[in-house]
Amino acid sequence: MNIFEKLTHFVQRVFKTSLEIFLEALKLSPNAQGYVNGSITELLMKKKLEKEYGFEVKRIREKWGGKKHPRHRGDFYFRKAGFPYWYVVESKGVKSNSEKWHRLYNFEKLKNFLLTHAEKIPWIENRRELERQITEWIYVNLPKFRDEYLPNLYEYEEVQKYKSKHETEKARAVAVLRDYTRDQINDMIEERLNYMMSRVKVLETHFVSGRSGSSERTQATPRKEEFNVIAIDIALRYHEHKFLFANPQNLESSGDDPNHLQQNYIMGFVFTDEHGKIKLSITDDWYEDLNDVYDTLDPEDSVKEKDMQIDNRYIVATKDNE
């Protein structure tokens, strides 16, 4: 069978429906798309570890027999051929709504965000005034922010709740937006976001974890010792699946607990020029080559083989005559 026939057969066997209905249902369910994206990220990570780096890889069981070991909370165990040390890698994607969350659809927010993270921007010249460089870059690459997109936008809920007795810039902007429906405001924000992201996209992590009694967490982010390597798939902000790697011990700790990771790290940016050429800019904490992170690992932090719980499930390929 070719790949289309295999997919059709799989959908009919597992979901008891046609490929058309399956596709329509998938399009209508962002949650389902998120699960599929997560599975794709894990599978590509496993293949990359095995084929590109030559590591031996074993999937970590999700549901353990008994209390889950606090240092085995990633996706895979991996070790280098000829070495006894097993390490844990966790794979995640980037934050899906980073630009909207930071309101980068407004000029001042965009300018100040780039100014705050100027050290992550490759075209910044330290000998020149930073704010002027960033303003010039926006005006050249995103000229609508000089005029058409200069007035600030606010989300529908904020517009409805906002009250002010003073004639401020925000009050004037809100007064205009009160004539628009929720859908119209959302469309205006999406239009600006798409325009802005045609030139710059934000690479931001989103580490959120539960606080079960077995996790030993004091806050809703992972502890640094839960895994040895973090692999971030930046496909949501890049033209292909690409992983960036870091040693969690080398990332800045949470301000509330030094044993925890922060929820969000700005890893860098993806810039696109007027010719469509993409420039990836990341901080020194993140690496494109996993070996650069592997070299920072301490054998003392490896997991004991006797503690490992391996997921031995496997997929049996469907025969053509089934």
N, C-alpha and C positions, 0 to 999 in steps of 0.2 A: 504493500500500500504506500502511496505517496503521503506527504505530510497533511494535505487537506483531508484525505480519506481517513487517516489516523485520528485527526482532530474531530471529524464528524462522528466517527465510531465511538470515540471517548465520550463526547457530549451525549450521544444517544444512550450509551451504557450507564454512565454515572448520573446524568441529570434527567434522563428520560424525555428529552425534547430535541428540537431541531437546532441546528447551528445558528439560524436566524434569531430564534427566541433567546438562545443563550447569549448572543452578542447584545441584543437589546436589553436584556436583564443586567448584563455587566455594565453597559453604558449608564443605566439608571441607578446604579449602586456604587457611590464613591467608596463605601466601606469595603465592598467586595474587591474593587480595584486596588485598594490599599493592601488587602491581604495578598492578592496576586503579586503586586509589586514587591512586597516583603519576601514572598517565596522565591521570586526571581532573583532578588538581591542575594539571598542565602545560597541559592544554587550556583549563581555566577561566582560568588565568593569561594565556594568549595572547589569549583573547577579551576579557578585561578590559583588557589593554593596548591592544588595537585599538579596541574599541567605546566603552569608558568614557573612555579617556585620549587616544585618537586617535593613538597611536604607530604607526609602521611597525615591523613585527615579522618577524623571520626566525629560524627554528630553527637552532641550532648543531649541526653534524654530530657524532655521537657517536664514530664511528671515522674518524679523519683519514687523509689521504694523507700519510704521514710523521709526524714528531714533532708532537704536539698542542701548540699555543701555550699557555704557562702562564697567560695572562690571558684565555683563552677557555673557561673551564671551567664555564660556566653552562648554562642551557637555551635562552635566546633572546638574540639581538641586538635592540636596539630603539633608535629615535631619534625625536625630535620632528619633526613636519612642518616643512620649511623650514630645518632645521638639519643640518649635515654630521656631527655627532658621534654615533657609534654606541657604545652602552653594553651591558654584559652583565648579565642578570638570572638569578638562580638561584632556583628554587622548591622548597620542602620542606614537610613536615608537622611537627607537633609530636611530641614524644616520646610514644609510645603507652602506656608503663607508668610514667610519672613518679610518680604517687601511690604505687604499689606499691613502686617502687625506693626511695623515701624513707620507706617504712613508715608512711605517714600513717594507717594503720588502727589505730595505737596512739595513745592520748591524748597522751602526752608528746612523741612524735615530731611529731604534728600541731601541738601548741602551740608547740614550739620552732621548727618550720619557719616558721610564721606570724610568730613573733617575729623570726626572722632576716630575713624579708622584709617587715617591718612598713611600710617606706617605700613599698611597692607596694600597700598596702591602703587603699582610699578611706575606710573608716569609722573608721580610727584617729585619735584626737585626741591631738596631741602633748603637750598640757598634762596629760594623765592617764597614770598608770602603764601601760606597754604590756602587760606580762604579765597584769595584772588585766583589761584590756579584752579581750584575746584569750581568756582563760579564760571570761569572761562570755559572749562571743560563741559559743564552743563549747557552753557549757551551755544557752544559749537556743536555738540553731539545731540542735545535735546532742546532745540531752539524754541519749541512750543512753551517751555517753562518761562520764557521771557515775556510772553503776552497771553496767548490763549489759555495756558494752564497756570498762569500766575495766581489767580484767586484760589484760596484754600478750599478743599472739599472736606466734608465731615460725614460720618456715617449717619444713616437715617435716624437711629435711636438718639444719637447725640443732638441732632438737629431738633427733634421733637421735645427734648427735655431742657434744652438750653434757654436760659432766661438772663437778661442783662438790662440794667437801667442806663448803661453807658453806651455811647456811640463808638464802639471799638471796631477794629478790622474784622474780628471774628463775628461780632454781632451783625455786621453788614453782610458777611458771607452766609451766615446762617439764615438771615432774612430772605436772601435769594433762594436758598435751597429749600425753604419751606413750601415753595410752589411745586416741588417735585415729589413724585411717589418714591417708595422704597426701591422699586425696580429701576426707576430712572437714575437714582443716585448710585445704586450698585453698578449700573452700566457705565456711568461716568467714571467711577473709580476704576473699574476694570479696563476701560479704554486708556486711562492714564498709566495704569500699571503695565499694560502690554507695551505701550509706547516707551516707558522708562526701561523696561526689561529688554527691549530690543538693543540696548547699549550696555546695560550693567545688571547683573544678577548677584544676589547675596548668597553666599555659602554659610549656612548657620546650622549648628547641631540642635537636637531637641532630645535631651536625655531626661526622660520621665519614667520613673519606676515606682512600683507600689511599696508599701511599708509593712509587709507582713511580719509576724513575729519571728519567722525563721531567717529573715533577710539581714538582721542586725543593722538596719538602716535607721538613721535619726531624721532623715528627710526624704522627700520623694524624688531622689536622684540616685544613681548607682554609687556604691562605694568603690574606691579606686582599685581595691584588690579583687573585685569580682571577676575581672578578666585582665589578661596581660596585654592584649592588643585591641584597639578599636578600629574598625574599617568602615568608612563612610562612603556610601555609593552616592555620587553627586548627579545621577542621571536626571533628576528633576530640574536641574539648573545647567545641564550640559547636553551636548548633542549625542552622547552615548553613555553606556554604563561605564563609569570610571571610579576606582576606589582610591581614597586617600587614607593613610594609616597614621596612627599615633600610639604612643605608649601612655596610657592614662596616668601613670605616675608623673609624667612630665607636663601634664596639663595643669593649669592653675586651679587650685582647690576652691571649693565652695567657701564663702565667707562665714557660713554658719557652722561648718564642720570640716576641718582640714582633711578628713578621711574620705570626703565625698567629692564627686565631680560637680561642676556647675550644670545647670540645666541647659544653658545655651553658650556656645562659643562661636564667635564670628571667625570662621576659618579663612575667609578671603573673599575674592570676587571673581566673577567671570565677565570679562569685558568683550564687547563685540564692536569692531570698527565699521566704518561706512562701507567697506568692501565685504563685510560678513566674516572677516578673519577673527577667530576667537583667541583670547589671551587669558589663560588661567593664572591667577595670582593668589598664592596661599602663604600663610605664616610659617615661621620656622618650626613650629610644633608639629606640622603635618608633612607627610612624605608621600610621594608618588610610588616609591619603591619600598615594598615590604621589608626587604633585607636591611634597609636603613633603620627600621624600627626593631627588627629581630636582633640586631647587634647591640641594642640598648637593654635587652632583657637579661635579668639575673637568674642563673640556674636555681638559686635559692627560692625564687618566686614561682618556679614550675610546680605543677600539681602532681600529687602522688598517684601512680597508676592504680594502686589498690583502692583509691577513693573515686575513681572514674566510673560514671554510669553512662553507658553508650547506647544510643538509639540504633538498634539493629534492623529496623524496618527497612524494607526495600520494595521497589516497584517492579512488578513482573510485566515485562513488555507483552502487549497483546499480540497474539499470533494473527497473521493475515486471514486465516480461515475461521476465526472466532466471530 
